[in-house]
Amino acid sequence: MGGSVLSIKDLHVEIEGKEILKGVNLEIKGGEIHAIMGPNGTGKSTLSSAIMGHPKYEVTSGSITLDGENVLEMEVDERARAGLFLAMQYPSEISGVTNADFLRSAINSRREEGQEISLMKFIRQMDSKMEFLEMDPNMAQRYLNEGFSGGEKKRNEILQLMMLEPKIAILDEIDSGLDIDALKVVSNGINEMRGSDFGCLIITHYQRLLNYITPDHVHVMMQGKVVKSGGPELAQRLEAEGYDWIKQELGIEDETVGQEA
């Protein structure tokens, strides 16, 4: 069976009346890992929030489809059930809900009634994936993200990714604030997911993450658009030379769109 396709066409997005995305075009297929890089304030995080339906972001024109279905007509939870996943830069803390309960509920919410995952199977899967991610087993019974360090939160996002097995994952600066050991573990988790049924969009500022996860496609965002695309060598050149050569090549003025939201 072929993988899914997330298709973004001429996407325009406003925040409080200010246009941030100005015609983004992107297609992510199962089996592909895409990386988006770009200076601060160019709309990278706005793109991830718009895909997942954050209410602050108003899509004024353009389309987002997943396997031909109109994502923009779906509520946030429907998008998740359809197979989209967002690992956020700053995951929320949820008091009173354990990590294990949250994960099991999330898995079952995507299954038909009567097809829920059994408790024993769930525990086996979670234990093995937590071990793979070098996570403290006690984290399963801690309240979701409450008191977690930055590195623990990021590992926990990858645990959710591995347990939920989405069709398309968007990882928004999953590498920010990670030391090199945690970065390797998080990268291992993402690499473990690679396959024809899994597509991924990584939003990052740094080549260092891409040293561990080799993307199939690298895109540069500036001024609310994807202005250049290439292979892994594009990210390496950006690391070595910065963004000025792209600005000069495309005749882009040195300005940003506004806040990165």
Residue frames as qw, qx, qy, qz and C-alpha x, y, z in Angstrom:
[[0.000, 0.888, 0.459, 0.000, 0.00, 0.00, 0.00],
 [0.399, 0.508, -0.029, 0.763, 1.34, 3.42, -0.92],
 [0.289, -0.296, -0.486, 0.769, 1.86, 6.10, 1.69],
 [0.069, 0.844, 0.484, -0.220, -0.31, 9.12, 2.37],
 [0.394, 0.363, 0.183, 0.824, 0.04, 12.53, 0.75],
 [0.145, -0.773, -0.353, 0.508, -0.22, 15.87, 2.55],
 [0.415, 0.437, 0.379, 0.702, -0.68, 18.55, -0.09],
 [0.141, -0.730, -0.266, 0.614, -0.43, 22.28, 0.66],
 [0.424, 0.452, 0.470, 0.629, -1.31, 24.62, -2.19],
 [0.093, 0.538, 0.135, 0.827, -0.97, 28.42, -2.29],
 [0.492, -0.608, -0.586, 0.211, -1.57, 28.67, 1.45],
 [0.064, 0.546, -0.117, 0.827, -2.12, 32.17, 2.86],
 [0.556, -0.526, -0.605, 0.221, -2.41, 32.57, 6.64],
 [0.030, -0.692, 0.102, -0.714, -3.04, 35.62, 8.81],
 [0.470, -0.382, -0.638, 0.475, -2.59, 36.23, 12.51],
 [0.117, -0.724, -0.371, 0.570, -4.70, 39.08, 13.90],
 [0.395, 0.883, 0.163, -0.196, -5.02, 40.60, 10.44],
 [0.027, -0.779, 0.546, 0.308, -1.30, 40.36, 9.58],
 [0.920, 0.340, -0.148, -0.127, -0.42, 38.06, 6.69],
 [0.509, -0.615, 0.593, 0.104, 2.37, 35.65, 7.67],
 [0.552, 0.017, 0.763, 0.336, 2.17, 32.93, 5.01],
 [0.315, 0.641, -0.108, -0.691, 1.99, 34.32, 1.51],
 [0.783, 0.458, -0.241, -0.345, 1.43, 31.36, -0.77],
 [0.337, -0.473, 0.814, -0.008, 3.14, 28.22, 0.55],
 [0.861, 0.267, -0.282, -0.328, 3.28, 25.19, -1.76],
 [0.144, -0.474, 0.852, -0.169, 4.47, 21.86, -0.37],
 [0.891, -0.003, -0.261, -0.371, 3.76, 18.17, -0.88],
 [0.212, -0.484, 0.813, -0.246, 4.84, 15.51, 1.61],
 [0.822, 0.065, -0.439, -0.358, 4.38, 11.85, 0.76],
 [0.885, -0.393, 0.239, -0.079, 4.65, 8.72, 2.84],
 [0.904, 0.104, 0.102, 0.402, 8.26, 7.51, 2.77],
 [0.414, 0.624, -0.043, 0.661, 9.66, 11.06, 2.57],
 [0.467, -0.648, -0.300, 0.522, 11.33, 13.24, 5.17],
 [0.282, 0.761, 0.155, 0.563, 11.26, 16.96, 4.44],
 [0.460, -0.447, -0.309, 0.702, 13.10, 19.67, 6.36],
 [0.143, 0.887, 0.243, 0.367, 12.12, 23.34, 6.38],
 [0.549, -0.318, -0.170, 0.754, 14.76, 25.88, 7.34],
 [0.162, 0.745, 0.271, 0.587, 14.78, 29.64, 7.30],
 [0.156, 0.274, -0.382, 0.869, 15.51, 32.75, 9.34],
 [0.015, -0.403, -0.725, 0.559, 13.35, 33.63, 12.35],
 [0.253, 0.532, 0.243, -0.771, 10.01, 35.23, 11.61],
 [0.180, 0.234, -0.653, -0.698, 9.51, 33.70, 8.17],
 [0.726, 0.001, -0.068, -0.684, 6.44, 31.64, 9.09],
 [0.377, 0.212, -0.902, -0.025, 7.84, 28.15, 9.75],
 [0.035, 0.145, 0.858, -0.491, 5.95, 27.59, 13.00],
 [0.484, 0.299, 0.115, -0.814, 2.90, 29.36, 11.57],
 [0.546, 0.233, -0.664, -0.454, 2.82, 26.68, 8.88],
 [0.267, -0.021, -0.945, 0.189, 2.78, 23.84, 11.43],
 [0.190, 0.254, 0.606, -0.730, 0.06, 25.52, 13.51],
 [0.522, 0.306, -0.165, -0.779, -2.09, 26.18, 10.45],
 [0.457, 0.130, -0.839, -0.264, -1.82, 22.53, 9.35],
 [0.234, -0.179, -0.898, 0.326, -3.05, 21.37, 12.77],
 [0.228, -0.660, -0.577, -0.424, -5.82, 23.98, 13.01],
 [0.320, -0.310, -0.452, 0.773, -4.71, 26.31, 15.80],
 [0.106, 0.815, 0.570, -0.018, -7.58, 28.81, 16.15],
 [0.200, -0.767, 0.039, 0.608, -5.28, 31.86, 16.23],
 [0.204, -0.287, 0.625, 0.696, -4.21, 31.21, 12.63],
 [0.590, 0.566, 0.336, -0.467, -6.69, 32.20, 9.95],
 [0.446, 0.041, 0.705, 0.551, -6.31, 30.53, 6.57],
 [0.296, 0.590, 0.083, -0.747, -7.44, 33.22, 4.12],
 [0.755, 0.507, -0.189, -0.371, -6.88, 31.23, 0.91],
 [0.255, 0.476, -0.841, -0.039, -5.29, 28.09, -0.44],
 [0.902, -0.159, -0.191, -0.354, -5.80, 24.45, 0.50],
 [0.138, -0.453, 0.860, -0.192, -4.48, 21.67, 2.72],
 [0.890, 0.014, -0.181, -0.418, -5.50, 18.11, 1.88],
 [0.323, -0.403, 0.852, -0.091, -4.55, 14.72, 3.32],
 [0.259, 0.110, 0.939, 0.199, -5.15, 11.89, 0.86],
 [0.055, -0.366, -0.614, -0.697, -7.57, 14.18, -0.99],
 [0.325, -0.721, -0.606, 0.084, -9.61, 15.01, 2.12],
 [0.073, 0.769, -0.004, 0.635, -10.00, 18.71, 2.99],
 [0.529, -0.153, -0.578, 0.602, -8.01, 19.18, 6.21],
 [0.005, -0.174, 0.145, -0.974, -9.26, 22.75, 6.65],
 [0.599, -0.359, -0.314, -0.643, -12.81, 21.47, 7.22],
 [0.739, -0.231, -0.613, 0.157, -11.67, 19.22, 10.09],
 [0.499, -0.841, 0.102, -0.183, -11.58, 20.08, 13.79],
 [0.000, -0.723, 0.676, -0.139, -8.20, 19.72, 15.51],
 [0.603, -0.234, 0.736, -0.199, -9.03, 16.30, 16.97],
 [0.845, 0.452, 0.234, -0.163, -10.33, 15.11, 13.58],
 [0.432, 0.787, -0.440, 0.006, -7.00, 16.07, 12.00],
 [0.257, -0.525, 0.790, -0.185, -5.19, 13.97, 14.59],
 [0.750, 0.078, 0.614, -0.233, -7.52, 11.03, 14.02],
 [0.738, 0.653, -0.025, -0.165, -7.04, 11.36, 10.25],
 [0.919, 0.062, 0.025, 0.388, -3.33, 10.72, 10.78],
 [0.292, 0.759, -0.185, 0.552, -1.67, 14.11, 11.31],
 [0.729, -0.516, -0.274, 0.356, 0.69, 14.58, 14.25],
 [0.191, 0.844, -0.166, 0.472, 2.38, 17.72, 15.58],
 [0.712, -0.333, -0.324, 0.526, 5.31, 17.61, 17.99],
 [0.016, -0.968, -0.130, -0.215, 5.33, 21.09, 19.45],
 [0.393, 0.549, -0.407, 0.616, 8.26, 23.22, 20.46],
 [0.142, -0.267, 0.591, -0.748, 6.69, 23.76, 23.89],
 [0.434, -0.292, -0.820, -0.234, 4.41, 20.80, 24.77],
 [0.474, -0.572, 0.014, -0.669, 1.61, 21.49, 27.25],
 [0.059, 0.122, -0.883, 0.450, 1.56, 20.18, 30.80],
 [0.625, -0.336, -0.394, -0.585, -1.62, 18.34, 31.76],
 [0.161, -0.304, 0.751, -0.564, -2.06, 17.78, 35.48],
 [0.663, 0.019, 0.505, -0.552, -4.06, 14.77, 36.67],
 [0.897, 0.390, -0.032, -0.204, -3.59, 12.75, 33.44],
 [0.642, -0.455, 0.536, 0.304, -0.74, 10.25, 33.42],
 [0.120, 0.530, -0.638, -0.545, 1.44, 9.84, 30.39],
 [0.122, 0.025, 0.981, 0.151, 0.23, 6.24, 29.98],
 [0.306, 0.575, 0.677, -0.345, -3.47, 7.16, 30.23],
 [0.265, 0.725, -0.111, -0.626, -3.07, 9.98, 27.75],
 [0.068, 0.397, -0.788, -0.465, -1.29, 7.74, 25.24],
 [0.185, 0.203, 0.961, 0.010, -3.76, 4.88, 25.54],
 [0.319, 0.679, 0.463, -0.472, -6.72, 7.27, 25.12],
 [0.213, 0.672, -0.347, -0.619, -5.07, 8.86, 22.08],
 [0.021, -0.179, 0.924, 0.337, -4.48, 5.46, 20.45],
 [0.200, 0.386, 0.889, -0.142, -8.03, 4.28, 21.16],
 [0.286, 0.665, 0.214, -0.656, -9.59, 7.52, 19.89],
 [0.283, 0.525, -0.547, -0.587, -8.29, 6.58, 16.42],
 [0.027, 0.027, -0.990, -0.136, -9.74, 3.07, 16.52],
 [0.535, -0.297, -0.483, -0.627, -13.22, 1.78, 15.90],
 [0.619, -0.394, 0.391, -0.556, -15.35, 0.82, 18.88],
 [0.974, -0.057, 0.175, -0.129, -14.52, -2.73, 19.91],
 [0.816, 0.435, -0.161, 0.344, -11.05, -2.48, 18.32],
 [0.252, -0.912, 0.270, -0.180, -9.36, -0.76, 21.27],
 [0.478, 0.479, -0.686, 0.267, -5.79, -1.76, 22.09],
 [0.802, -0.444, -0.399, 0.025, -5.61, -4.28, 24.94],
 [0.396, -0.891, 0.209, -0.075, -3.97, -3.11, 28.15],
 [0.814, -0.327, 0.376, 0.297, -1.28, -5.81, 27.99],
 [0.676, 0.463, 0.292, 0.494, -0.38, -5.05, 24.37],
 [0.052, 0.948, 0.023, 0.312, -0.30, -1.32, 25.13],
 [0.569, -0.771, 0.278, 0.060, 2.01, -1.79, 28.13],
 [0.837, -0.047, 0.371, 0.399, 4.34, -4.06, 26.14],
 [0.510, 0.671, 0.226, 0.489, 4.58, -1.56, 23.29],
 [0.138, -0.957, 0.062, -0.246, 5.06, 1.43, 25.58],
 [0.722, -0.600, 0.290, 0.184, 7.72, -0.31, 27.68],
 [0.792, 0.114, 0.347, 0.490, 9.73, -1.33, 24.64],
 [0.354, 0.769, 0.173, 0.503, 9.55, 2.13, 23.02],
 [0.359, -0.919, 0.117, -0.119, 10.45, 3.88, 26.30],
 [0.796, -0.378, 0.330, 0.339, 13.46, 1.60, 26.59],
 [0.656, 0.455, 0.305, 0.519, 14.42, 2.40, 22.98],
 [0.108, 0.858, 0.071, 0.497, 14.22, 6.12, 23.82],
 [0.502, 0.081, -0.544, 0.668, 16.22, 5.61, 27.03],
 [0.357, -0.567, -0.035, -0.742, 13.35, 6.98, 29.12],
 [0.129, -0.174, 0.787, -0.578, 12.88, 6.40, 32.85],
 [0.235, -0.318, -0.891, -0.225, 10.08, 3.79, 33.18],
 [0.099, -0.498, -0.620, 0.598, 8.51, 5.91, 35.96],
 [0.097, 0.189, -0.189, -0.959, 7.65, 8.58, 33.39],
 [0.232, -0.292, -0.816, -0.443, 4.69, 6.44, 32.26],
 [0.352, -0.626, -0.684, 0.129, 2.90, 7.17, 35.54],
 [0.207, -0.341, -0.173, 0.901, 3.86, 10.85, 35.82],
 [0.342, 0.777, 0.397, -0.350, 1.36, 13.52, 34.83],
 [0.676, 0.556, 0.304, 0.375, 1.79, 14.52, 31.18],
 [0.448, 0.600, -0.055, 0.661, 4.85, 16.78, 30.83],
 [0.425, -0.872, -0.029, -0.243, 4.43, 18.03, 34.44],
 [0.546, -0.738, 0.381, 0.112, 7.86, 18.75, 35.85],
 [0.886, 0.239, 0.229, 0.324, 9.53, 17.19, 32.80],
 [0.325, -0.553, 0.307, 0.704, 12.84, 18.70, 31.72],
 [0.438, 0.634, -0.248, -0.587, 13.11, 20.06, 28.18],
 [0.177, 0.358, -0.881, -0.255, 14.83, 16.87, 27.03],
 [0.242, 0.168, 0.920, -0.258, 12.22, 14.66, 28.72],
 [0.491, 0.567, 0.285, -0.598, 9.41, 16.57, 26.99],
 [0.408, 0.574, -0.513, -0.492, 11.05, 16.11, 23.59],
 [0.036, 0.164, -0.985, -0.048, 11.61, 12.38, 24.17],
 [0.356, 0.330, 0.744, -0.458, 8.01, 12.13, 25.28],
 [0.515, 0.583, -0.069, -0.624, 6.84, 13.74, 22.03],
 [0.350, 0.417, -0.779, -0.311, 8.80, 11.10, 20.09],
 [0.173, 0.050, 0.950, -0.257, 7.30, 8.38, 22.32],
 [0.507, 0.490, 0.404, -0.582, 3.84, 9.66, 21.32],
 [0.444, 0.579, -0.450, -0.515, 4.94, 9.68, 17.67],
 [0.161, 0.281, -0.940, -0.105, 6.14, 6.07, 17.86],
 [0.257, 0.203, 0.865, -0.380, 3.03, 4.85, 19.69],
 [0.481, 0.565, 0.304, -0.597, 0.47, 6.68, 17.54],
 [0.470, 0.036, 0.722, 0.507, 2.14, 5.88, 14.19],
 [0.367, 0.713, 0.198, -0.563, 0.64, 8.84, 12.29],
 [0.739, 0.544, 0.319, 0.237, 0.58, 9.07, 8.51],
 [0.406, 0.654, -0.051, 0.637, 2.28, 12.48, 8.47],
 [0.566, -0.632, -0.300, 0.436, 4.21, 14.03, 11.36],
 [0.226, 0.835, -0.054, 0.498, 5.21, 17.67, 11.74],
 [0.723, -0.396, -0.280, 0.493, 8.11, 18.18, 14.15],
 [0.087, 0.930, 0.048, 0.353, 8.42, 21.83, 15.12],
 [0.095, 0.737, -0.512, 0.431, 11.95, 22.51, 16.38],
 [0.928, -0.317, -0.181, -0.079, 12.11, 19.14, 18.09],
 [0.776, 0.151, -0.282, 0.544, 15.86, 19.69, 18.45],
 [0.006, -0.759, 0.160, -0.631, 15.74, 22.99, 20.34],
 [0.474, -0.661, 0.376, -0.443, 17.40, 22.83, 23.73],
 [0.994, -0.103, -0.007, -0.023, 18.61, 19.24, 23.38],
 [0.319, -0.691, 0.615, 0.205, 22.11, 18.16, 24.35],
 [0.352, 0.454, -0.718, -0.393, 23.92, 15.89, 21.93],
 [0.084, -0.020, 0.988, -0.131, 22.93, 12.64, 23.68],
 [0.421, 0.465, 0.584, -0.516, 19.23, 13.54, 23.73],
 [0.429, 0.601, -0.281, -0.612, 19.48, 14.71, 20.12],
 [0.171, 0.288, -0.911, -0.242, 20.83, 11.29, 19.09],
 [0.207, 0.210, 0.910, -0.291, 18.04, 9.46, 20.95],
 [0.444, 0.584, 0.285, -0.616, 15.31, 11.66, 19.45],
 [0.366, 0.550, -0.539, -0.522, 16.84, 11.21, 15.99],
 [0.016, -0.117, 0.992, 0.050, 16.95, 7.44, 16.47],
 [0.363, 0.395, 0.715, -0.448, 13.22, 7.48, 17.25],
 [0.479, 0.648, -0.035, -0.591, 12.41, 9.42, 14.10],
 [0.244, 0.468, -0.774, -0.350, 14.65, 7.20, 11.97],
 [0.227, 0.038, 0.958, -0.171, 12.95, 4.14, 13.45],
 [0.486, 0.528, 0.465, -0.518, 9.66, 5.44, 12.02],
 [0.217, 0.510, -0.498, -0.668, 10.96, 5.76, 8.47],
 [0.359, 0.164, 0.910, 0.122, 9.00, 3.75, 5.96],
 [0.026, 0.263, 0.626, 0.734, 6.55, 4.02, 3.10],
 [0.277, -0.694, -0.643, -0.167, 3.57, 4.66, 5.43],
 [0.416, -0.748, -0.238, 0.459, 5.22, 7.55, 7.29],
 [0.410, 0.649, 0.100, 0.633, 5.92, 11.05, 6.00],
 [0.517, -0.623, -0.288, 0.512, 7.61, 13.73, 8.08],
 [0.246, 0.822, 0.046, 0.512, 8.12, 17.49, 8.01],
 [0.649, -0.413, -0.273, 0.578, 10.93, 18.71, 10.26],
 [0.088, 0.938, 0.048, 0.331, 11.09, 22.42, 11.04],
 [0.772, -0.416, -0.076, 0.474, 14.56, 23.29, 12.27],
 [0.058, 0.974, -0.185, -0.113, 17.12, 26.08, 12.48],
 [0.321, -0.697, 0.631, 0.116, 20.09, 23.78, 12.64],
 [0.636, 0.430, -0.609, -0.198, 21.97, 21.42, 10.37],
 [0.103, -0.393, 0.860, -0.310, 23.04, 19.40, 13.46],
 [0.716, 0.104, 0.522, -0.452, 19.71, 17.54, 13.59],
 [0.794, 0.536, -0.092, -0.270, 20.05, 16.73, 9.90],
 [0.141, 0.585, -0.798, 0.033, 23.42, 15.13, 10.61],
 [0.305, -0.085, 0.903, -0.290, 21.43, 12.34, 12.27],
 [0.556, 0.513, 0.617, -0.218, 18.26, 12.39, 10.16],
 [0.204, -0.160, 0.542, 0.800, 19.08, 12.69, 6.48],
 [0.492, 0.535, 0.345, -0.594, 16.15, 14.45, 4.78],
 [0.584, 0.364, 0.629, 0.361, 15.01, 13.60, 1.27],
 [0.219, 0.726, 0.311, 0.573, 14.05, 17.21, 0.61],
 [0.350, -0.422, -0.310, 0.776, 15.16, 20.51, 2.16],
 [0.131, 0.789, 0.429, 0.419, 13.12, 23.70, 1.73],
 [0.296, -0.103, -0.248, 0.917, 14.01, 27.27, 2.61],
 [0.043, -0.822, -0.563, -0.080, 11.25, 29.60, 3.79],
 [0.264, -0.148, -0.092, 0.949, 11.59, 33.37, 3.54],
 [0.251, 0.113, -0.034, -0.961, 8.96, 36.07, 3.73],
 [0.639, 0.174, 0.449, -0.600, 6.14, 33.57, 4.10],
 [0.830, 0.442, -0.169, -0.296, 6.97, 31.39, 1.10],
 [0.836, -0.178, 0.413, 0.314, 9.11, 28.39, 0.17],
 [0.261, 0.879, -0.227, -0.329, 11.75, 30.13, -1.94],
 [0.347, 0.574, -0.732, -0.119, 14.18, 27.29, -2.59],
 [0.923, -0.185, 0.258, -0.216, 14.15, 23.49, -2.43],
 [0.439, 0.593, -0.675, -0.028, 16.87, 20.89, -2.80],
 [0.861, -0.114, -0.490, 0.068, 18.42, 17.82, -1.23],
 [0.721, -0.596, -0.186, 0.300, 20.48, 17.39, 1.96],
 [0.595, 0.105, 0.040, 0.796, 23.34, 19.39, 0.43],
 [0.044, -0.733, -0.217, -0.643, 21.17, 22.53, 0.61],
 [0.636, -0.758, -0.132, -0.058, 21.04, 22.30, 4.41],
 [0.790, -0.238, 0.022, 0.565, 24.80, 21.82, 4.53],
 [0.378, 0.431, 0.153, 0.805, 25.37, 24.93, 2.43],
 [0.310, -0.815, -0.201, -0.446, 23.03, 26.96, 4.66],
 [0.769, -0.589, -0.090, 0.231, 25.01, 25.83, 7.70],
 [0.693, -0.042, 0.119, 0.710, 28.28, 26.88, 6.07],
 [0.259, 0.253, 0.252, 0.898, 27.17, 30.12, 4.41],
 [0.140, 0.391, 0.454, -0.788, 23.98, 31.29, 6.10],
 [0.424, 0.635, 0.639, -0.091, 21.01, 32.71, 4.15],
 [0.039, 0.728, -0.119, -0.674, 22.57, 35.73, 2.50],
 [0.122, -0.212, 0.760, 0.602, 23.46, 33.91, -0.73],
 [0.159, 0.499, 0.843, 0.123, 19.82, 32.89, -1.19],
 [0.062, 0.822, 0.318, -0.467, 18.66, 36.45, -0.57],
 [0.047, -0.590, 0.421, 0.687, 21.14, 37.72, -3.15],
 [0.180, 0.039, 0.887, 0.425, 20.26, 34.98, -5.63],
 [0.060, 0.609, 0.784, 0.109, 16.55, 35.75, -5.38],
 [0.074, 0.423, 0.103, 0.897, 16.84, 39.50, -4.86],
 [0.490, -0.676, -0.548, -0.042, 15.12, 39.34, -1.47],
 [0.064, -0.749, 0.229, -0.618, 15.32, 42.40, 0.75],
 [0.410, 0.047, -0.777, 0.475, 16.71, 41.70, 4.22],
 [0.425, -0.274, 0.241, -0.828, 13.55, 41.86, 6.24],
 [0.001, -0.113, -0.981, 0.157, 11.38, 39.44, 8.18],
 [0.276, -0.478, -0.659, -0.511, 7.67, 38.91, 8.07],
 [0.490, -0.607, 0.089, -0.619, 7.12, 39.54, 11.76],
 [0.493, -0.457, 0.655, -0.346, 6.89, 37.36, 14.80],
 [0.398, 0.109, -0.897, -0.156, 7.40, 33.63, 14.60],
 [0.624, -0.287, 0.228, -0.691, 4.25, 32.28, 16.14]]
